[in-house]
Amino acid sequence: MRQRRQSPVRSRRAHDFEAFVAGAAGRLLHAATLLTGEPPRRNPQAQQLLVAALAHTYAQWDRLRDEDPYDATRAELATRFARTAWRHHRTSGGLLSRLTPQERLILVLRLYEGVAEEQTAALLGLPVERVRAICARAVAALRDPAPSGTGTGTGARPRYRAAGAS
């Protein structure tokens, strides 16, 4: 079979996109893994989420001339996660698995990615105060040593006293 030759424009586009992916894929995959709540080494949902976001970025590549492709991909990743968050409600033991999907999304955008509250609120269609409150609640939940509802984590105070204890 004959091999197809790429035009110089298409070749440059592919090369530029490959360079972008080589530089940004690791951080984006880590963000996706935090969003899905999966463990870092077993993260098929995060990988699927990232591939879909990167495919969208590649399709939009020529239109991103004045935009940062990382920001566009991160926004697409967040949007895709938000649309499919119901799938990620039950997590399998990742770092942020104790949080709700919305808490994970806001925490990853605000603290891991460093996106401003105003930008996060605009991206998610929420008021800034709501983003601030959800972020504070998520941080407080992560600081709590006991998983919610158990009261038995390291350093947690018991919720009741045994009979006869003084």
C-alpha positions in Angstrom: 0.0 0.0 0.0 1.1 3.5 -0.6 1.8 5.7 2.3 -0.1 9.0 2.5 2.0 12.1 2.8 0.9 14.7 5.2 0.8 18.3 4.2 3.3 20.6 5.9 0.5 22.4 7.8 -1.0 19.1 9.0 2.4 17.8 9.9 3.2 20.9 11.9 -0.2 20.8 13.7 0.4 17.2 14.7 4.0 18.0 15.8 2.8 20.9 17.9 0.1 18.9 19.5 2.4 16.0 20.3 4.8 18.4 21.9 2.0 19.8 24.0 0.9 16.4 25.1 4.4 15.3 26.0 4.7 18.3 28.3 1.3 18.5 29.8 -0.1 14.9 29.8 1.4 13.9 33.2 0.0 16.8 35.1 -3.4 16.5 33.3 -3.5 12.8 34.1 -2.8 13.5 37.7 -5.6 16.1 37.8 -7.9 13.6 36.2 -6.9 10.9 38.7 -7.6 13.3 41.6 -11.0 14.1 40.0 -12.1 10.5 39.6 -10.9 9.5 43.0 -9.0 6.5 41.7 -5.6 5.3 42.9 -2.7 6.6 40.8 -1.7 3.3 39.4 -5.2 2.0 38.7 -7.0 4.9 36.9 -8.8 3.7 33.8 -11.6 6.3 34.3 -9.1 9.1 34.6 -7.3 7.9 31.5 -10.5 7.8 29.5 -11.4 11.3 30.8 -8.0 12.7 29.7 -8.1 11.0 26.3 -11.5 12.5 25.6 -10.3 16.0 26.7 -7.2 15.7 24.6 -9.2 14.6 21.6 -11.4 17.7 22.0 -8.3 19.9 22.3 -6.8 18.4 19.1 -10.1 19.0 17.2 -10.0 22.6 18.4 -6.2 23.0 17.9 -6.3 25.5 15.0 -8.8 27.7 16.9 -6.6 27.9 20.0 -4.0 30.2 18.5 -4.4 32.9 21.1 -5.4 30.7 24.0 -3.2 28.5 26.2 -3.9 24.9 25.2 -3.3 23.7 28.8 -6.1 26.0 30.1 -8.4 24.8 27.3 -7.7 21.1 28.0 -8.1 21.6 31.7 -11.4 23.4 31.2 -12.5 20.5 28.9 -11.4 18.0 31.5 -13.4 19.8 34.2 -16.4 20.1 32.0 -16.4 16.4 31.0 -15.9 15.4 34.6 -18.8 17.6 35.8 -21.1 16.1 33.1 -20.2 12.6 34.1 -19.7 13.1 37.9 -22.5 10.7 38.7 -20.3 7.9 37.4 -17.5 8.9 39.8 -19.5 9.1 43.0 -18.3 5.8 44.2 -14.5 5.9 44.2 -12.0 3.2 44.8 -9.6 4.5 47.5 -7.9 7.4 45.8 -6.5 10.4 47.7 -9.6 12.4 47.5 -12.1 9.5 47.6 -13.8 10.8 50.7 -15.0 13.9 48.9 -18.1 14.3 46.6 -17.4 14.7 42.9 -18.2 18.5 43.1 -15.8 18.9 46.1 -13.1 17.0 44.2 -13.6 19.1 41.1 -13.4 22.4 43.0 -10.5 21.3 45.1 -8.5 20.1 42.2 -9.1 23.3 40.2 -8.5 25.7 43.1 -5.6 24.0 45.0 -3.9 21.6 42.6 -4.3 23.7 39.4 -4.3 27.1 41.0 -7.3 28.4 39.2 -8.8 31.6 40.7 -12.1 31.4 42.5 -13.7 33.7 39.9 -12.5 31.5 37.0 -13.6 28.3 38.8 -17.0 29.8 39.5 -17.4 30.9 35.8 -16.3 27.5 34.5 -18.8 25.7 36.7 -21.6 28.2 36.6 -21.6 28.8 40.3 -21.4 31.9 42.5 -18.0 32.7 43.8 -19.2 32.4 47.4 -20.4 28.8 46.7 -17.1 27.8 45.2 -15.4 29.3 48.3 -17.7 27.4 50.7 -17.3 24.1 48.9 -13.6 24.4 48.8 -13.5 25.2 52.5 -15.7 22.2 53.3 -13.6 19.9 51.2 -10.4 21.0 52.9 -12.0 20.5 56.3 -13.1 17.0 55.3 -9.6 16.1 54.3 -8.2 17.5 57.6 -10.6 15.4 59.6 -8.5 12.3 60.5 -11.6 10.0 60.7 -13.6 9.1 57.6 -17.0 10.7 58.0 -19.4 8.7 60.2 -16.9 6.4 61.9 -15.2 8.6 64.6 -12.4 6.0 65.0 -9.6 7.5 63.0 -6.2 8.3 64.5 -6.4 11.1 67.0 -10.2 11.3 66.8 -12.2 11.8 70.0 -14.7 9.1 70.8 -18.3 10.3 70.3 -19.6 8.6 73.4 -18.4 7.6 76.8 -18.5 4.1 78.0 -20.9 3.4 80.9 -19.2 4.0 84.2 -16.3 6.0 82.8 -15.6 9.2 84.5 
